[in-house]
């Protein structure tokens, strides 16, 4: 597996150095150029890891760390000249996996990259055992995909959040309010219509995998993922 690493760094010289070294070690890289639309590029590229500076144009790295963590569980390593203990603690509490202080040796960075990737994707990974699933339907939060009977299909951020919440509460009614809260974050306002649209899209994508009529609408209450229907599908 070739890992894709996104570099969010506005210092051109350092960015190029990091990119060249990562490529020498066999990683694919993608560098952010438009710092106003980091989230959009992140969702398009779906990297396996992010290297994140703190002092950036438009949005600082702490804000981006929090937003990206809400979208994905991939490793995030902060690379910053800010060296106070408080800022390092803040970075980790906002979801970063590690914090590298500038100036740093490339060898140290590579070691930390390898360690973080190994924890999430390699021998120490527990991702597969904790992946939300029901009757053979599995969510891969790292790649934003759902898988069923050897087939897979990509999900948007909101579709993933929605289906994960329903899988975690399978055979229980999840209120529209709880689902709306799940979809809302600091950068996007969602309303009742947004929820309805996303539920419809999830139903459609499940249908593409051969799973139909498993998400039940409970009028005035919310939605239910009915695994008894999924048992019928999987055993039929």
C-alpha positions in Angstrom: 0.0 0.0 0.0 1.3 3.4 -1.0 0.3 6.1 1.5 -0.7 9.6 0.5 0.4 12.4 2.8 -1.0 15.9 2.7 1.4 18.7 3.5 -0.3 21.8 4.9 2.7 24.2 5.1 3.1 27.8 3.6 6.9 27.9 3.8 7.8 27.0 0.2 11.3 25.9 1.0 10.3 23.7 3.9 7.3 22.3 2.1 9.5 21.3 -0.9 12.1 19.7 1.4 9.4 17.7 3.2 7.8 16.6 -0.1 11.1 15.5 -1.6 12.1 13.5 1.4 8.7 11.8 1.7 8.8 10.8 -1.9 12.3 9.3 -1.5 10.8 7.1 1.2 8.1 5.9 -1.2 5.2 8.1 -0.1 2.8 10.0 -2.4 2.4 13.6 -1.4 -0.1 16.4 -2.1 0.6 20.0 -1.0 -2.0 22.6 -0.2 -1.7 25.7 -2.2 -5.1 27.3 -1.6 -5.2 27.9 2.2 -8.8 29.3 2.0 -10.1 25.9 0.9 -8.1 23.3 2.8 -11.2 21.3 3.8 -12.3 21.0 0.2 -8.9 19.7 -0.9 -8.8 17.3 2.0 -12.1 15.8 1.1 -11.1 15.5 -2.6 -7.7 13.9 -2.0 -8.6 11.7 1.0 -5.0 11.4 2.3 -3.8 8.8 4.7 -2.0 11.3 6.9 -1.6 15.1 7.3 1.5 17.1 8.2 0.1 20.4 9.5 1.8 23.7 10.3 0.2 26.1 12.8 1.0 29.6 11.4 -1.0 29.6 8.2 -2.9 32.1 6.1 -6.6 32.5 6.7 -7.1 29.6 9.3 -4.5 28.6 11.9 -3.5 25.0 12.2 -5.3 24.4 15.5 -8.6 25.3 13.9 -7.8 23.0 10.9 -6.7 20.2 13.2 -10.1 20.3 15.0 -12.1 20.4 11.7 -10.0 17.6 10.0 -10.3 15.4 13.0 -14.1 15.6 12.9 -14.0 14.5 9.3 -11.5 11.6 9.6 -9.5 9.5 12.0 -6.3 9.6 9.9 -3.0 10.5 11.6 -2.3 14.2 12.0 1.2 15.4 12.9 1.6 19.1 13.8 4.9 20.5 12.5 5.4 24.0 14.1 7.9 26.5 15.4 5.6 27.1 18.3 7.4 25.2 21.1 5.5 26.0 24.3 4.2 23.1 26.3 0.7 24.7 26.3 0.6 24.7 22.5 1.8 21.2 22.3 -0.9 20.1 24.7 -3.5 22.0 22.8 -2.5 20.4 19.5 -2.8 16.9 21.0 -6.1 17.7 22.7 -7.6 19.0 19.4 -6.8 15.6 17.8 -3.2 15.6 16.6 -1.3 12.3 17.0 2.1 13.9 17.4 3.8 17.4 17.5 7.2 18.0 15.9 8.9 21.3 16.7 10.8 23.3 14.1 13.7 23.2 13.3 13.7 19.4 13.1 15.7 16.7 11.4 14.1 15.0 8.5 15.1 11.7 10.0 13.0 12.4 13.1 10.0 13.4 11.0 10.2 10.2 8.9 10.4 8.1 12.0 7.3 9.8 13.4 5.5 9.4 10.1 6.3 5.7 9.9 5.2 5.2 13.6 1.9 7.0 13.1 1.1 5.1 9.9 2.0 1.8 11.5 -0.3 2.5 14.5 -3.3 3.3 12.3 -2.8 1.1 9.2 -0.2 -1.5 10.2 0.6 -4.1 12.8 -0.7 -2.1 15.8 -4.0 -1.1 14.0 -7.2 -1.9 15.7 -9.3 -0.1 13.1 -10.8 -3.3 11.5 -12.1 -4.7 14.8 -13.7 -1.4 15.8 -15.1 -0.5 12.3 -18.9 0.1 12.6 -20.6 -2.9 10.9 -23.8 -4.9 10.7 -24.5 -8.1 8.8 -21.5 -7.8 6.6 -21.9 -4.1 5.9 -18.7 -2.3 7.1 -17.6 1.4 7.3 -14.0 2.3 6.6 -13.7 5.8 8.1 -10.1 6.2 6.8 -11.1 5.9 3.2 -14.7 7.2 3.5 -16.1 3.9 2.0 -18.7 1.4 2.9 -18.1 -2.2 1.9 -20.5 -5.2 1.5 -20.0 -8.6 -0.1 -16.8 -7.5 -1.8 -18.3 -4.3 -3.2 -17.4 -0.8 -2.0 -18.8 2.6 -2.6 -17.5 6.1 -1.5 -19.4 8.3 0.9 -19.4 12.0 1.5 -18.4 13.2 5.0 -22.0 13.7 6.0 -23.1 10.4 4.6 -20.4 8.6 6.5 -21.3 10.4 9.8 -25.0 9.6 9.3 -24.5 5.9 8.5 -22.0 5.5 11.3 -24.5 6.9 13.8 -27.2 4.6 12.6 -24.9 1.5 12.7 -23.8 2.4 16.2 -27.4 2.4 17.2 -28.7 -0.4 15.0 -32.3 -1.5 15.8 -32.8 1.7 17.8 -34.5 4.8 16.7 -32.1 7.7 16.4 -33.9 11.1 16.6 -33.6 13.7 13.9 -32.2 16.1 16.5 -29.3 13.6 17.3 -28.6 13.1 13.6 -28.6 16.9 12.9 -26.2 17.4 15.8 -23.9 14.7 14.3 -23.8 16.5 10.9 -23.3 20.0 12.2 -19.8 21.4 12.7 -18.2 24.8 13.0 -17.8 25.2 9.2 -21.2 24.1 7.9 -24.7 24.7 9.1 -27.2 21.9 8.4 -31.0 22.0 8.6 -33.8 19.5 8.4 -33.8 19.4 4.6 -30.0 18.7 4.6 -30.7 15.7 6.8 -33.5 14.4 4.6 -31.3 14.8 1.5 -28.4 12.9 3.1 -30.7 10.1 4.3 -32.0 9.7 0.8 -28.4 9.6 -0.6 -27.4 6.9 1.9 -30.4 4.8 1.0 -29.6 5.2 -2.6 -25.9 4.1 -2.1 -27.0 1.2 0.0 -29.3 0.2 -2.8 -26.3 0.2 -5.2 -24.7 -2.5 -2.9 -28.0 -4.5 -3.0 -29.2 -3.4 0.4 -32.7 -2.0 0.3 -35.3 -0.9 2.8 -33.0 -1.1 5.8 -33.3 2.5 6.9 -36.8 3.0 8.3 -38.4 6.4 8.7 -40.2 6.7 12.0 -42.5 9.7 11.6 -42.1 12.2 14.4 -39.3 10.2 16.0 -36.4 9.8 13.6 -34.7 6.9 11.7 -34.0 3.3 12.4 -31.4 0.9 10.8 -33.3 -2.4 10.8 -30.7 -5.2 10.9 -33.5 -7.8 10.6 -34.0 -6.6 7.1 -30.2 -6.9 6.5 -30.3 -10.5 7.7 -32.9 -11.2 5.1 -30.7 -9.6 2.4 -27.5 -11.3 3.5 -29.0 -14.7 3.9 -31.3 -14.6 0.9 
